[in-house]
Amino acid sequence: MVSPASLSKSEEKETLNPRNVYHIGGLQVRFPYQPYGTQLAFMSRVISTLDRAQRDGRCHALLESPTGTGKTLSLLCSVLAWQQRYASRFPKGNSAHKRSHFTPDVTRPPSTEPSNVVEVEKPPRVPTIFYASRTHAQITQVIREYRKTAYRVPMAVLGARKRSCTNRRVQGKPNLDEICRCLIKDRNKPKCPEFIGKDDIVAHPSLQQNEVHDIEDLVKIGYAVRGCPYFAAWDMYERAQIVFCPYSYIVDQLIRQEKLEDKLNGAIIIFDEAHNMEDIAREAGSIDLGEETLFKLQSELQLLSLAIPMIYQPVCDAIDGLISWIGSRKDSLAKRDPQHYFSSWTGDKALRELEESNITRKGFRKLSNCLIDAIERSMKEIRPHLSGIFVSTLQELLVTLGYFFSRDGSHSHTLDYELGLQRFIKRGDSSGKWTHTLSLWCMNPSVVFKAIVDLSSSIILTSGTLSPMDSFSSELGMQFGACLEAPHVVDANQQVWAAGIFSGPNNRPLNASYKTNDEYPFQDALGKSLEEICSIVPGGSLVFFPSYKLMEKLCTRWRETGQWSRLCLEKDIFIEPRGGATGEFENVLKGYYDCIGGKKRLIGRNRRAGTRVDSKKGGAFLAVSEGLDFSDDNARAVIIVGIPFPNLHDVLVGLKRSYNDTYKSSRNLLGGGEWYCQQAYRALNQAAGRCIRHRFDYGAIIFLDERYRQQRNRVSISKWLRQSIKLYDNFEESMQDLKSFFPSAKEHVDSKMLSYKEVIDLECVVQTEPETSFVISGSSASSPFSCSSGLTLERGGPPSVSSHALKRRKFISSAAVIDLEKENNHDIITRRIEFGSDSSTETRARVQISCLLCRSPLGHPDNNGSSYLNCLVTRSSKKYLLSLLKETSRSEMPTSVSVIVTDCSSVDQRLCTKDEGIWCEQDGCVFNTIFCPFCSVPNTTCLGVQIMATDSSNVHFLSKILFFSDHLNVMGDAAIKETLLEHKVT
């Protein structure tokens, strides 16, 4: 529950600050920055959706807001503001845990019960917020945004054991889950010392007062106190009002029912990056069983059946039946190509096929009970039991058959499933060995999603690219009370060059459809087109292909013709590995980033061995996966080759198309062809969205295919981009326009950044008192700060809230410029000064900085998502700074230290303090040591000092922060890196 009493001091200050409170949809929302119109519209839709859910019992939303528009922050602030208001209306609501969902605001009908019966109505429970995303990395990014808000409620972040384990004896082992369960089988006498210490994590000082944390923070604390972050997180979950977790915790039926269902009743569920939610739901209700896996499972079950036949014999019989069925059908499958045979059954035909394998509708209740018992024995480490790898197989089988037979008692879903059997030779297998796979595929994602819809009060699906949106309602079986396609915050005409190019340099039509992509003239024209584009684009280029097959085909052709070498002269080429391990992909990606960042290195696999990267020309990343995330110079151009239609020869795609055609009318689905097109354009919009990642980004989005000439092939492109697309029949003309775009876009963004970030308000409002004297270069300035020495010092005051007196500070070459403006009973002083330094080796720059230990950004984000700040990189010989270094280092005390100097107003305000500080007479300043407020253990990372007050000779340091360069991660241009390196050497 959120109430004024539970707010921290910093939150109370935010509440009192009217500049951070905005009235949206009848609700006061605390938002850390001046919101864009896009953010206001987004928050308004969230609030209206939740209000309607409260009124009507249930309401859902489908909200698209392009990357860089502050979607996550807007979502968190609005939903937490709504939860806080709800909690204030029902202060005892959290104790009512038995209620299925919160009560809508409707008048209750007259009671028909006897008048002497007194009905005690339970207060409605404050709905828990579940914020789900695809990966742990995305959850970490969301929590980083949550740190920026003024809201603090009990929270929990859930993740897998392998990411949380701090027991060094078992962490990293492939069967970690199984070992963990074994060690804590007896909860009263656990054999894992970390499990015993889990309460020490929950009680850790850094997590009190609802402090924001992510899994990495819990792990750090876990190592410090020797506790278990995994089980500590689940303990925190019990009282959490906002829960961050991967999709699987909500979509997976077994996890949901075992651990989350109580809190999910009446919850607000947010699915971020939800553009693939239809596929995720279908996969959660499907299973693929390889024949080899079934043989191994059969062997283990046969042994267990001898020990406990009541549980394991029915399961063993079912597996035996499936193996026999595969053996009887594998030689009569329909031929698709010489190395692939496939047949499928649905409805009553699928039922009859399963009956032949001893799995029947009538017998499924008994089978499911045995499956549950077998799984529970493994989970509770009751011997004898199945090994961990087979437990997962049985869990998938239980869930999929449960949906197929409708274990919950609802109508049968047999028509929503395809029972399939494949016989094929694996790609790249030279042995020619046949593989057999049995599949039970869900064609209708609403089969899985309906249970989630029924549990929740409101589901919000959001992403940077949900368009086209038509299929979500019909596929997921839910109605959306609110839909939004928000505009972008960038100036699409100035910062984006969107073009459809229909022909190559020799007027050869570009058409990557399956009918023409095998033709050499097309392949050669495409190669020459990419060469020309790469010669113009600065930095990195991201090239998307519809499939790995086409990408490999083109690369082979270009190597044969010499086009590959010509491409490599323009950009260093990096290729996304097909189906490679995570480590392989990360290595290729790191090589690309290093190339763009100017690091020289030897390229191995993707280029001729021993070739050295030219760091000046940038790189090109050839990819198929649309989920890659690049910004700024990493993707100054996104080039989309063709239209990424799903593979027509994929059996699952064909079955889904047929299913939608069959049930288009009866189940209100999109036709198969329409569904197929929407899948393509959603992937296309995902790819196009990789280019512009924040409000100061710019780049080119190029559609290379003549099919974009047709209006029907552009109508489903994201709304923010669609109207800006220029169409070119002439390749040379398009290249001329592309050449002129980059310098003009850079100039536009640079001026935009200067006006937005370099103009910093440093006003002070000072009461005029006759006995007060203070000096800035001989002029009256801010209020005095008296130290024990009796010396009168300059001190920076808070920014003025008088809007009519606001002054803008710009960086100028003079040491100090003082502007004085007289008001009625006080002086408004606007200081415009240079940073100043006590070293001749200095560089001015715009950089992004973050804590070296926890990687949290330290700049004031100012709503653009990039957190740039203006600074001076220099060396300082201030004695107090050197003494701080002496405390943390045993080495000889240096005579000067490399520092980054910036204004207090440019950094995250949680770094700043109102404390009195320490006066250092030698330095002529009052210092306050600043520590990273985001590190899990307080006061561990000393970042530098805040100048609280100065004597007249040090006034240029007033209201400044001096960061230790070596204690930061600094992102900037080559000049800043060179200066920092030079400082390290000296």
N, C-alpha and C positions, 0 to 999 in steps of 0.2 A: 504494500500500500504506500502511496506517495502522499505526504501531507506536508504542510509548511514546517512542522517540527522536525521532519526527517531531512530537510534540506541542509546541505553543508553551508559554511559561511560564504564560500565563493558563489554558491548558487543563489544565496540570499542577495548578494551584491548584484548578480545578474538580474534578479527579479526586480530590484529597485531601479535598474537602469532602463529607462523607457526606450532607449535606442535599440535595445535587443529584444523587445517584445512587440509582436505584430498580431493584430486582430484578424484572424482568418476564419471564415465560416462560423462566426459567433464564439470563437475560442481564442484565448491568449496563447500564442506560441512563442517560446523563447528561441530565437535563431541567432547564431553567433555573428552573422554578417548582414549587410543590407541585401535582402534576397532579390534575385532576378524575377522578372515577370513569369518566366517558366517555372521557377521554384514556387512562387505564390499559387500558380494554377495547379501545380502538382499537389501541394499541401492541402489546397482547398478540396480536391477530389478525394484525397485520403480521408479528411475529416468528414465530408458529406457521406462517404461510404460507411464509416463507422457509426455516424449518427443514424443512418437509415437501418443499419444492422441492429442497433439498440431499439429502434422504434418497431421494426418489422420482424425481428428475430434472426434475420440473416441477410447479408448483402455482400457482394464480391466486386472486385475492381480489376481492370486490365489496364495498366498504366505504362506507357512507353515514354522515356525521356532520354535523349541521346547522351552518350558518354561525355563527361565534361560539364554537364549542366547541374551538378550537385544533387543528383537524384537520391543517393543514399542518405545524405545529410538531411534533405527535405523529408524523406520518408521517416527517418528516426525521430526528428523533432516533432513532426505532426502526430505520429502515432503515440509517442510518449506524452505529449501534451494532452491528447485525448484520454489516455489512460489515467493521467494525473487528475484530470477533471472528474472522471468517473469515480476514482478512489475517494475524492473529497466529498462526493455525494453519498457514498456508501462506506463510511470509515471502518465498519466492521466486516466488510465484504470478504476479506481474505480468509476468514475463518470458516466460510461456508463452502467446504470442498466437495460436497455431495451433489451440488447442483450441476445439471448438464450444460447449461449455458446461461448467459445473463438474461434477465427478464426484459422483454420489450416493453416500451412505455405505452401500454394499451390498457384500457379500463377493463377490470376483471368482471365477468358476468356475475349476476346475483347468485349467491350460494343457495343450493337446494337442500343443504344439510339442516338438521334441527338447530334452532336458534341457541340452544344451550351448549352447543359444541363450539369451543373457541379455537379458531385456526391460527396457528403461529406461523407466519410466513418467514422463511429463511431469507436473510439479506443476500442479494445476488453477489456472486464472486467477481472480484475484479479480474477481467480477462487477461490471461497471460499472453505476452507477445512472443511468438516464435519467429525468429529471423533465420531462414534457411538459404544456403547458397550451395553451389556445386562442389567447391573445393575448400580445403582448410586455408589455403592462401587467400581466397576471396573473403572468407570469414575474418581473417586477420585484418584485411583492408576495411571491412565494415566496422570492426571494433575500433580501428583507428579513427574512423569518422565519428563513432559514438563518443570518443574522448573529447571531441570538439564541442559537444552539446553541453548545455547547462543542466541536463537531467541526469540524476543518479538514482537508480532503483536497484534492488537486489537482482543480480544477474548470474547467469551460468553460461559457460561455453563448453560444449560437449564435443568430444573427438575420440578417435580410435586409441586403443591401448598402445599401439606401436608408436604413436606420436607423443604419448604422455609418460611412458614407463621410465622411472628413475632408478630401478633396480639394475645395477650394472651387471649382475650375474645373468640376467635373462634378456635384457634389452637387445634388440637387433636380431633375435632368433626367429626363424620362420614360423615356428609354432608357439609364439609368445602368448597368444590368447589362451591356449590349452595349458601352458605352464602356469600362467597367472591363476587360472581357475583352480588348478591343483594346489597351489600354494595357499590359497585363501579358502579352501574347502570348508575348514572349520573356522568360522568367523570369530569364535571365542578364543581360539588358539592358532592364529594365522602364522604361517611359516615365512611370510614376507615382512621384513622389518619396516619397509616403506608403507605397507598397508596400515600398520599400527600407527604410523605418524601422520596419517591423512588429516586428522583433526588439527594438527599443528599448522597445516597449510590454511585450513579454513579460518583459524584464529590468528593468522599472521597479521601484524599491524598494517602492512601495506594493502591488505584487502578489506580493511574495516571501512565503515561509512560508505558502503556500496561502491568502493573504488573500482574503476574500470580495469579489466585485465583480459589477456588472451591466453591461449594454451601455453605459449612460450613463457609468459610471466609465471604461470603455475609451475611449469617445469623448473624454472630458476629457483623459485621458493622451495620446491620439492627437494632439489639438491641441497639447498641451504639448511633445511630442517629435517632432512631425510624422511620425507613423506611421499605419499602416492597422489600425484595430480589427477589421475583418472578417477579414482573414487572420491577425492575431494570435490571434484567438479559435480559428481552426482549428488553429493551431500548438499552442495550449494544450490543444485537444481530444485531441491524440495521447497525452498522459500523464494526462488527466483520469480521475478515478474517479467523479465525479458530473457529469452533463451536463444543463444546462437548455436546453430548445429548444421551439419551437412543435410542435403535432401533426404538421404537414405533413412535418417532417423524418423522421418515423418512418412515417407512414401512406402518404406518397407513395412509390411503388415506385422511381422513378428516383433520387430523392435518397437513399433508404435504401440502394439497391444501390451507388450511386457512392461515397458518403461514410461511411456508418455501419455497414455490414453486419458488418464484422469485430468491432467493439466490441459490436454488438447480439447476437452469438453468446453465449448464456448470460447475457445482461444481465437486470437487474431494471428493468422498465419501469413507470413510474407515469404514468397518464393522469389528471390532475386536471381537475375540472369536466367529468367524462366522461358526463354525462347525455345528451348528444347523440352519443355515440360511434357508435351504429348508423347514424345519418344521415351522419356524417362518413366512415365506411368506405364506405357506398354511393356517396357523391359522388366519392370517390377512384377508384372503378372505373367512372365514368360520363363521358359527354361529350355536349355540345350543340354542333352545328355550324350556324351560320347560313349561309344561301345566299350572302349578300354576302361573308362571310369566305372561303368556298370560292372565289368568283370572283377575289378579290384574290390568294389563295394560288396559284390556277391560273396567273394571269398571271406571277407571280414564278418559278414552277417551269418554265414553258415557256421562259423565258430561260436558266435554269440548265441545263436539259436539253440545250441546244445546246452548252454548254461541257463538261459532264461527264455524258453520257447514262447511263453505267453506274449512277450513284447516283441521279440525279434523275428519269430517265425513268419507272422503275417507280412512283415516288411520284406523279409527274404523272399517270400513267395511272389510278392509284387515285382521285385527286381529280377527274379528268375523269369517271370512272365514277360517282362520287357525285353530281356535278352533273347528269349525264344521268338518273340514277335519280330524283332529286328532280323533274326536269322531266316524267318519264313518270308519276309517281304523284300529283302535287300537285292535279290536277283530279278525282281519283277518291276523295278522302278522305271519311270519314264525318263528317256534320254534327253538331256538338254545340250550336252556336247560330249565329245569322247571321254572327258575326264570328270563328268558331272552328271549324276542321275538323281532324280527327285520326284516324289509323289506326296500328295497331301490329302487330308480328309477333314471335313467339318460337320457340325451338327450331329445327327443320328449316325452318320457313317463313322465319325470319329469315336462316338460312344461304342459302336460295335467293334471297332479295331481295338480299343482299350480293354473291352470285355475279353477279347482273346488273350490278353496278357494278364488276366486275373485282376484287373482293376475295373470295378463296376460301381455304378451309382449307389446301389443298395449296400455294397460292402465297404464303401468309402468311409463311413462313420467309424467302423471298427479299425480300418487301416489308419485313419487320421489320428485316432487315439493312441495307437501303437507308435506312430511316427512321433507324436508329441512326447510320449514316455521315453522313447529312445533318445530324443534330443535333450530332454531334461536331465536324463542320467549323465549324459556327456557334460552338460553345462554345470551340473552339481558335482562332477567328478565321482559319481557313484559307480564303482567297478562291479562287473566288467562293463565297458562302454565303447562306443565307436570312437575312432581317432578324429581329430579336429577337421581334417579336410573333407571327410565324408559327412560330418554333421552339417556343413554348409550345403552339400548336395541334397540331403534329406530336407533341410529347411526350405530350399527352393522348390523341391517337389511337393512338399506339404502346402505351401502358399499357392502354387500354380494350380494344383488339383483342387484346392479349396475354392478358388475363383471359378474354375471350370465347372465343378459340380454344385457351386453355390452353397458352400458349407454353412453360410449364415442363414439359410432357409429362404432366401429370396428366389426369384425366378431363375431358371437355368441360363447359364452363359455359354452353352455348348456351341451356339451359332456365332459367338464372338471369338471363337478360337479356331486355329488351324493346327491339326496334328500332322507333322511332317517327318519324313525320313529321307536323309540324303546319303548318297554314296559318291565319294569324290577323292581325288588325289590332291593333297595339300600343295599349295603354291610353293615352288622351289624344292619340292621333295623329289630327288632324282631316283629314289628307290622304286617308285611306281606303286607304293603300298596304298591300298584302298582304306579310306577312313569312313566310318558309319556314324551318323549323328541323328538321334531322335530329338525332335523339337515339339514343344507345345507352345504356340505363339499366340499372344493376345492381340487381336486386331482392333479392339475398342478400348482406349485408355480410360474411359469413364467407368469401366468395370473396377479398376483399381482406385480411381480418384473419387468415386462416389462416397466411399467410407470416410475420406478426409473431409469432403464437403459437408457430410451429415454431422460430423463431430464439431466443426468450427462454427463460429458466428460470422467470421469474415475471412476470406482468402484474397490476398492481394498478389497478383502476378505482375512482376515488373521486370523491365530490362531496358537496355539502351536500344535494342532492336527487336520489337515484337511484331512489327509489320511484316507481311499482311496479317491482320488480326482475325479474319473471318472464321478460321477453323477452330479457334480455342473453345468457343462456347459449345459447338456441336461435338467436338472430339472429347472434351472433358466432361460433358454432360452437366453444365452449370450455366446459369444466367449471370451476366455481369451488369450490375446496376450502374457502374461508371466505367467509361473507356476514355483514354486520353492518348493522343499523339502529340507530344509537346514539341515546340520548335527548339532549335539549337540556340545557344548563347553566342555563338560566333557569327560574324557578318559573312554569310555564305557567299556573297558576291565579291568580297574583298579577300577572304581567307581560304576559300575553297575554289579550286578550278576543277569543275566536274564536266567531263566530256565523254560523249559517245563517238568513237572513231570507227568508221566502217570499212576502211581500206588501208593497205600498207603503203610503203614508199612508192611502189610501181603501180599504184591503183589496183592492186590485186585485192579482191574482196576478202575480208577476214570473217570466217565463219567456222566456229569450233564445234559445230554439231557433229554427231557421230557419223553423219553421211559424208562429211567433207574433211574431217580432221586427219584422215589417213593420207590425204593428198599432199605430195611434196610441195607444190606451189604455195599452198596455205601455210605449211610448216615453215617454209623459207621466208615468206612475207611476214609472218609473226615474229620470227627471229630478228629480222631487220628492223621491224617496228620497235621491239624492245631495246635494241641497240641504240636507236635514235633517241628514244625516251630516256634511257639511262644516261646518255651523254649530256642531257639537259638537267636532269633532276639532281639537286645537291643532296648530300647525305645518303640516306638509305631508301631503297625502293622495295616494296612488298608486292610480289607477283603471285596472284591466286589462280590456280587451275581447277577445273571442275572435278578432276580425278587424278589419282596417282598414276593410273595407266597412261593418261594423256601426257602428264608431265614427264614421265620416263620416256615415252615415245618421242617427244619433242627434243629432250636432252640428247637422246641417242642420235637423232637426225642432225642436230646442230654440231655435235662432235665430229660427225662424218664429213660435214661440209665446210668446217672451219668457222662456222658462225659462233660456236662456243668460245673460241679464242678471241674473236672480236668483241663478244659480250664481256669477257674477262678484262679486256683493255679498258672498258668503261666502268665496270663495277666488279668487285670481288664477289663471286657467286657462292651462296650457301644454300643447301638443299635440305628441306625437311625430310628426315628419315622415315621411310614407310614402315609403320608397325614396329618401330625401334623401341628399345627400352627407354625409360625416362632419362637415364643417365646419358644415353647417346643423343637424345634430342637436346638436353640441357647443354651438352658440350658444343653442339652446332650453334645453338642460340647464343651461347657465351662468345663464340668466335665471331658471330655477326655483331654483337654489341661492342666487342673490343675493336673491331674494324671501324665501326661508326665513330667510336670514341677516340680513335686515333692511335690505338695501341698496335704496334707492329709485332707480328708473330708469324711463325711458320705454319702454313696450312697443310693438313694431312689429307684426310679422306676425300674431301669435296673439291680439292684442286690438285694440280700436279705437285707431287712431293717436292719440297724444297723451295717452292715459290713463295716469295715474301710479299706480304700484303702491302699495297700502297695505301697508307692511311688517309690520303687526301681525297681519293676519288669516291670513297664510300663503298657501300655494298648493296647487293640485291639478295633477297631471301625468297626462294621459290617454295611455295607452300600450297597445301590443300586444306588443312585445318583452319576453319574460320575463327577459332577462339584465341588466336595469338594476340598479344597486347603490346603495341608499340606506340611511342609518342615522339613528338618533336623530330629531331634529325633521324631517329630510328625508322621513321616512315614518312618521308616528305612526299611520297607518292604511293598510292595503292592502285595496282594495275590488275583488273579483273578480266581474265581471258575467258570468253564464252559466258554461258549461263550455267550455274552449277546444279543442273537437274540431277536427281538421284539416278543411280544406275538402273536402267530399265531391265537389265538382265539379272538383277538381284531378285531372288525368288521372294523375299519378304516384301520388297517394294511392289512386285506384281500382285501378290496376294492382298496387300492393303488396298491397292487400286481397285481390285475386283470386289473386295468387301464393301468399299464405299459406294461403288456403282450399284451393288445389290441392295443396300439398305439406305440409299440416298433419301428416299421419300419416307419410309417407315420410321427411320431414326433421325430424320432431319440432319443428315450429314452432307458435307460437300461431295460432289461427284468425284470419282477417282482421278480424272484428269485435272480437275480444279485443285484437289488436295495435292497432287503431284507438283503442280506449278507453285503452289504456296510454299512447299518445302524448299524449292529452288530459290525463290526470292527471299525467304527468310535467311537462308545461308548467304545469299548475295549481300543482303543488308548488313549481316554480321561482318562480312569481309570489308565492305565499304566503311563501316564504323571504326575500323582499326586506325584510320588516318588521323582524325581530329579527336584528341583526348582531353583537351581543356581549352579554356576561352582564349588563350594566347597561342594556340597551335595553328598551323596552317599547312596546306598540302594539296596535292592533286589527286583526284579520284577518276580513274580512266577506265571506261568500259570498252574493251577491244572486241567488237563483234558487230557485224552488220545487222543482226537481229534486233539490236537496240533502236534501229531506225523506226520500228513499229511501235506505235503508242501503247499497245497492249503489253509490250515487254518492258515498258517503263512505268506503268501505272502502279505497280506494286512496290516500287522503290520507296524508301523511307520519305515521308512527307517533307522533312527539313531539307532534303537533298534534291528531291525530284524536280522542283521548279528551276533549279540552277544549272541543270545539265545542258551543255551546248552540244549541238550535233554537227559532225564534220564528215563530209564526203571526200574532202581533200586532205591527205595526210600532211603535206607540207604546210598548209595553212594552220592546221592544229598545232604543229610544232612551233611555229612562229608565236602563236598565242601562249603556248606553254612557257617559252623562253621569257616572255615579258611578264608572266604571272609571278615568278618567284621573287625577283627584286622588288616588285610593287607590293607583294604580300608581306615580305619581310619588313619593308619600310612602314607599312600600315600597322603591323603588330608591334614593331619597336616603338612607334609613337604612342600606340595604345597602352603599352606597358609603362612607358615613361609617365604618361598622364595619370595612370592608375596607381602605380607603385611608388614612383619617386617623389610624388607630391605628398608629403607627410605633414600633418598638423602638429606643431609643437607649441601651441599657445598655452599661456598660463593666465589665470584670472587671479589678481592679487588685490587684497584689501589695502587701501592706502592709509597708513598710519604714520603720524608725524615723527614718532620716536624710532621708526624702523629705517635702517640704512643698509644698502647692499649694492654691489657693483657688478656690472658687466661692461668691461672696456669703458668705464666712466659713466655708464648710463644705468638708471634704475631698472631693476629687473624683478626676479622672483623673490619670494619670501625668504627671510634669513633662516639659517639652521645653526643654532648655537651648540658648540662642542665644549667639552670639558676644558679645553685650552683657552676658551674665551674668544677664539677666532671666529669672525663672522664669515659664513660660507654661502656659496650659491647653491640653491637646491631647485630641482625641476618639480613643477607642480603638475596637477592632473590636467588633461585636455579640457578646454572650455566646452560647455554644452550650448553656449550662445551662438546659434547658427548664423546670426547676422554679422558676427565678428570673426568668423572663421577665416584664417589665412592659410595659404598654401606655401609649403616649404619646397624649394627646388635646390638642387645641388649646383653650387656656383664656385668660381675659383677663388674668391676672396676669403680671408680667414673668418670674418664675422660681419654680418649685416644685421643691424638692429632696427626694427620697425616698432614705433610706439604709437598707440591709438588711445586717445582719451575717451572714457565713457563717463557717465554721470558721477558715480561714487567709487569707481575703481579703475585701475589701469588694465587695459588689455595689451599684453605684450606678446608679440610674435617674433620668435628668434629664427633667423635663417642663417645657419652656420655650416661650414664644412666640418668633416669629422676631425681633421687635424691629427697629428701623430708626433711621436718623439723619435721618429726614424725616417731616414731618407729613402729607404727601400719600401715602397708602398705601391699598391695597385688597387684601383677602384673597379668594382665589378658588381654584377647581379648574379647571385648564387642561390642555390638551395642547400640548406644545412640540416643535418640530423645527428642525433646522439650516436656516438661511435659504438656504444654498448647495446642499446635496445633498438636502434635504427628509427626511433620516432622523429618525425619532422619537427623542427623548432621554429620555423618561420611562421608569421601570421598569414594564414592561407588567403584571407581577403576574398573568399568566394570564387577564386579561379581554379582551385584545385592544384596549383603548382607551387605555392608557398615560396615564391622568390622574394629576396630582400636585397636592398642596396647596402653595400658594405665597403669598408676599406681594409685591405689586407696589408699588415705592416708588422713591425717588431716593436715591442715595448720593454722598457727597462724599469717599469714601476716596481718598487721594492715589495709591495704587498702581493703582487702577482707572482713574483719570484719565490716569495716565502710559501705560497700555496703549493708551488711545484716541489719545493724542498720537503714538504710534509709527505708527499706521495712518492718521492724518489730518493734513493740512497746515493745517487750519483752526485758529482760535484755541482754546486749551485751555478746555473748559467748567469751570464751578465744581461741577457735579454731573452725574450720569448716571442714566438710568432703568435699574433693575435688577429682576430677578425672583429672589427669595430662596426657596430650598427646602432641604430636608434632603438630605444626600448619599445617604441610603438610598432616596430617592424617585426617583433618576435611574438610568439605565443605568449599571451599575458600571464599564463600560469608560471612562467619563468620569473616574472617581476614580483617585487615585494614592496610592502610599505614599511618594513622594519627600519630602525634607525641606522644600522650599519656601524662600521669601525673606522675611526679616523686615523689616517696615516700621515703624520706631519711631513715626512720626507717626500711623499708623493703629492701632498696638497689635495687629497681627495678623501671622501668617505666611501668606503667600499662595503658591498654586501655580497658575500659569496653565493653563487647560484649553482644549484644542483639540478640534474635532469628530473623533472617531476613525473616522468613516464616510466622510469626504471622500476622494476618490481620491488627492489630493496631500496628504501629511501636513503638519500644522502650518500650514495655510493659513487656517483659519477659527477665530479666537480667539472663544470663546463666553463667557468670563468667568473667574472665579477660584474655587478651592476654598480654604476657610479651614482650614488645617492646625492652627493653634494660636493662642491669644490671651492678652493680659494680662487681669487680672480685670475691667477696665471694659468689655471687649468680649466677654464670655463668651457673650452671646446669639447671637454669630455662629459659635460653635464648631461644627464638623462641618456647616457650611452651604456651599452653592454660590450664588454671586451671578452670574447670567447677565446679559449685556448684552441688554436688551429688543430693541434694534434689530438684533441678530444672530440673532434667532429668528423663526420663524413661530409665532404664538400663537393657539390656538383656545379660545375661552371665551365667556361670555355678554356681553351688551351692556355691562354695568358695567366689565368688564375692558378691553374695547375702548375705552371712553370714557376710562378712566384712562390707557391707553397713548397715546391721542391727545393727552390733556392734557399728558402728560410730553413728548411731541414738541414741542408748542407752546412749553412752557417751556424 
